[in-house]
Amino acid sequence: MDTAPTNATKTYKTGPILAALIIGAFVSLLTESLLQNALPSLTTVSHVSYTTIQWLLTAYLLVIGVLAPITGLLQQWFTTR
């Protein structure tokens, strides 16, 4: 009997993966654009300087960018099946 391991390759559908990446990039750009347009209102309402709000928005976008892949990894590790 031959018990050598076989090299079975998995094939993935690239359409849904590509669609998810495009939608994610679009939502990220949309969020950034909306927040940049809201900067004058945010500075007026919160009574802080323009640069402070810019730093806060930059930190927010960095956190979102870091947490997105971590969330995917956690979903892979802790499946509901």
PyMOL commands that set and color helices and strands:
alter all, ss='L'
color gray80, all
select helices_A, chain A and resi 14-37+39-46+50-77
alter helices_A, ss='H'
color red, helices_A
deselect
rebuild
show_as cartoon
